[in-house]
Amino acid sequence: MRYALAPIVAAEDFPVTLAEVKSYLRLEEAQGDENAILEAFVKSAQSYLDGPNGVMGHALTTQTWDFILDAFPWDDYIPLPLPPLQSVASIKYVDTDGVETTLAASEYSVDTESKPGRVILKHGKSWPTVSLNPMNPIKVRFVAGYNAALAEKRMPGTLKAAFFLLVAHSYENRAVVTVETAGQAREIPFAITSLLWPLRFFFIWDGQ
């Protein structure tokens, strides 16, 4: 089954603070002239790791998305990408007359513990059987991301360490390649690979 993701509320913060980055790099807090470049490196690291296009397949900080479907699944649940799932705001669908309906929250439960998180029909409930609009009729709006304020949703220490290493790599190596004594350029290896690989998440769902 085809699906799509549409951003609704982008991440408004970063997984790490500027003070944490400076502490990791052993920079003095007073070195304000480094702030702009450090922020650029933090943004670059977040872009590399975060969201549906990031290598991690996770939401690193709180953000809101629409999960868009062409039809309701055969199964009694809908998995949601970009773990960890914090909450589901709504499930809406549009029929062939263009009428939008919100599925009552009493019809389903939200599983925020599993990976991926899921919307699950309650016992005895079923998905609506109306004729759906042929284009993007179903939208599941959900909130995802690690959240330092929620103990159960805090970013794993390994992932945070990898984030610091990626920022440090950019800070210490201002070019994509180095030139060795032989005059041949080689790509600077990312030391974070071994930390990131076990945490990567690939969202695969056929809608069955």
N, C-alpha and C positions, 0 to 999 in steps of 0.2 A: 504493500500500500504506500502510495506517495505521501510524504509529509514535508512540511517546511517550517522554518523558524523565523519569527519576526521580532526584532527588539522593540520593547515598549518603554522601559526605563533602563537606561544604560548604567553601568557601574559608576558610582559617583566618588568612590574612594579607591585607595590602593591597598594591596595586601600587606604592605609594610609602610612605616612612616619614614619621613626623611631623617628624623633623629636616629631611628634604628639603622638606617643605611649608613649614616655617618659613623655611628658606633662600630658597626661591622668593619668599615674601611679604616677605622682608627683616625678619623678626621676630627678636628676640633669643631665644636658646635659653632664657634665664631666665624668659621670659614664660609661666610655667606656667599662669597663669589662662586662657590661650587654648586650652589643650590640648583640653578637652572639646568646645568648639565646632568646632575644627579637625577633630577625629576625626569629629564628626557630618557635616561637609561632605565628608570623605573617603569615609565610608560612603555618603552620598547620591550622590556621583560614581560610586562603584563600582556601586551599584544601577542607576544610569542607563545605564551602559555594559556591564555584565558579564552573562554568562549568557544563557539562551534568551530572556529577556524584555528584555535590554538592547539598546540601539540598535546595538551593534557586532556582535552575534552571535558573540562570542568568549568564551573563558574567560580572564580577565585574570590569574588566579593559579591555582595547582594546586588541582584539585578532582576529585571522582570522581562519575561518573554511570552509570546504567543506560540503555542504548538498547534500548527494548522494541518487539518486532515481533510481528505475527500469523502470519507465515510467512517462510520463507527466500526470498531473492530468486531471480529467474530468472538473473541475472548471477552471475559468480563472485566478486563483491566486495560488501561492505557499507560504504558511506560513513558517517562518524561526524560529528555536528555539533560545534559549539563548538571550533573550532581555537584554538591548535595542539594536535594530539594528542601526548601523551607516551608512552602505552603502553595495551595492552589486557590487563586482568587475567584475564578469562575470557569464554567464550561458553557459556551454559547454555540447555537447552531442556527442556520438559516435555511428555510424551506424554499421550494420552487416558486412561491409567491413573493419571495423576498422578505418574509416575516422572520425576525430574529427572536429566538426564545432562549432563556437562560435555564439550564438544567438545575433543578432544585438541589441544593447541597445535601438534602436528606436522602438523595438517591445513591450517593456514593461516599466512600471513605478515602482518605488521603494517607498513603504510606510514605512517610518521610525517612524511614529507617533503612529501607532497601536501597540498593544501588543497581539500576536507577530507581528513583522514586516513582510511585505509581498512583494513579487514580483507579480505585477498585469499586465496582458496583456492590452495593449492599445485598445481603441475602434476599432472594426473591425479586430483585429489581432487574430491569433490562434497559438496554439503550433505546432511545426513541426510534420509532419505525416510520417516521414521516419521510416523504420524498424530499431529498435534500437538493439545495441549489448546486448546480454542476461545478461551480468554481469556489474552492476554499470555504466550504460551508461550516466547518467545525473549528472552533478556536478554544484551546485550553490555555487560559492565562495563568502562569505560575511564577513564583518567586524562587530563585535559586541562589546559591553561593555560600561560601564560608562566612561566618559572622563571629567576630571575636567576643561579642556580647553574649553569645549562646554557647554554653559549655560543650554541648553535643555537636555543635557546628563549627568549632574552631579549626583552622587550617592545620593539617598534620605538620609536625615539626620538620619532617623530612622535606616536605614540599616548600616550607618557608626557607629552609636552609638552601635548597636548590635555587630559590628565587634570589637570595642574597648572593650566591655564587655567580648567577647569571649577570646580576648588576655589577658585581666586582669584575667579572670578565670584561664587560663593556668599558668599565672605568679604566682598567689597567691596560687594555689593548684597544687603542683608538682606531685601528684599521682591521679589516676583515682578514688580512693575511700578514704574515711576517716573512721577511727575506732572510734566508739562511746564508751562511758564508759562501755556499756554492752558487749563490745568486738565484736560486730557485725559490719561488714563493710557495708556501704551504698554508692551508687553512689552520687557524688556531683551533685545537680540539676543545670541545665543551666538556668540562669535568662533571657537569651536572647530569649527564646522560644516565649514569648508573643509579642516581637518586630518583630521576623522573620515571624511568621505564616501568618499575613495579606499580606506580600510581596512575599510569595512563588509563583512560577509559574510552572505549569505542562503542558508540551507540548503534546497535543493529536491531532493527525491528521490521517484521514483514506484515504486521497488522493482523496476523492470524489469531 
